[in-house]
Amino acid sequence: MASPTSAAGAGTVPSVSVRNLAKSFGPVRAVQDVSFDVYPGEIFGLLGPNGSGKTTTIRMMLDIFEPDTGTVQVLGGTLDQARKDRIGYLPEDRGLYKDQRLDTVLTYLGRLKGLDEPTVAERLESWLRRLDLLEHREKKVQELSKGMQQKAQVIATLLHDPDLIVVDEPFSGLDPVNTRIIKEVFDEQRDAGKSIIMSTHQMYQVEALCSRIALINQGEVVLYGEVEEIRRRFAGNAVVVQGKGSFADLSGVVDARQTNGVWHLALAPDADPHEILRTLVEREDVRLDRFELAEASLDDIFVSVVQEGARAFEVGAEDLGLARAGAEAGRDA
């Protein structure tokens, strides 16, 4: 199996090093064997369908849950209180006190992270102004819109200038303008050398922001590595089709979407686009006007790997050198 070290991280001490994590809740095996590294100065995507084990993995990484087996190293060692104070965490479920004033809540959270009152006041003023919340500072959190609450949660995550930033669905509730602002903020944090772990279902945001990803399915890492390399290796696993008839019931097609008369077909990892074309040409109920290979998006790859399960895992491991990365390396270390 491949080592979890990427070319970008070669020679650099990881901010986060996860090895062979496993966690069960009663008879349910939520996480089976998860390993990955995250480096300073990168935005790392931790992805997976609902119930895949990614949130449990994050909670073990942050010492909220204790793993049954496996190890976690964060910011150079075991996660003690000093290292916890260097982490900013934005959970999917907002953790703000809804019946309190916005500035009161954010000041309190900043003080919990060790900031003195003058520092909190100075930083809070700057963040509120930048995220267009300054005039709302005296409102109770529950009086704010969903998007405003999300921006407030981002401020709570970044106010103490953390070295490791973990964000779960960070763009939830944001309109396009505020989404762009938050993306700019994350880019700045990355450029400042911070490590960002982002969990989201919005694959286009992952493509825009993340340099590397780990895809977890059924508690295991099934894809791991650089986004561009993964997309190159999965080239040919998506086709664009136009014509008369239905293109949704083809063998080897795991997802079919039609937009403005054009079909976008995501193929199983071992499907041959030429076989798809041959099948379409031979069908009497189809008239084919256009057939071309498309560059696979992360969304296509996500659907293909998750729906194909173990078969996709084998293809990914052989062709990409990415699946379940570091599991054996971690055992040998």
Number of C-alpha atoms within 10 A of each C-alpha: 14 19 17 25 20 17 10 14 16 10 9 12 15 20 20 21 22 24 25 24 24 24 23 14 9 7 6 8 13 21 28 19 21 25 28 26 27 26 25 22 21 24 26 25 27 27 26 24 16 11 14 20 25 27 20 21 25 20 15 21 21 17 15 11 13 16 20 14 14 19 18 21 16 22 20 12 12 13 16 10 9 10 16 18 17 17 22 23 21 21 19 17 10 13 11 18 14 16 12 16 17 25 22 16 20 24 20 14 19 25 16 12 19 13 17 12 12 9 14 20 15 10 18 22 14 13 19 19 13 12 17 13 20 16 9 16 21 13 17 17 23 15 15 17 12 15 16 19 22 24 26 24 23 22 21 23 22 22 23 23 18 21 22 29 22 22 23 20 16 22 22 15 16 19 10 10 8 18 18 13 15 18 16 13 16 21 18 13 22 20 14 13 14 21 27 29 22 23 24 21 16 15 18 13 16 23 18 9 19 22 17 23 25 28 23 28 26 19 23 25 29 26 26 30 26 19 19 14 13 23 18 13 13 24 17 20 26 27 23 18 22 19 15 12 13 14 19 15 10 15 12 19 21 21 18 19 13 15 7 6 11 13 20 22 25 27 29 26 24 14 17 13 20 11 12 17 15 10 13 19 13 10 11 8 11 15 15 16 9 12 16 14 16 16 16 22 21 20 15 23 24 22 18 24 24 22 15 16 14 13 14 21 21 15 17 22 18 13 12 19 19 24 28 27 28 26 22 15 15 18 10 7 7
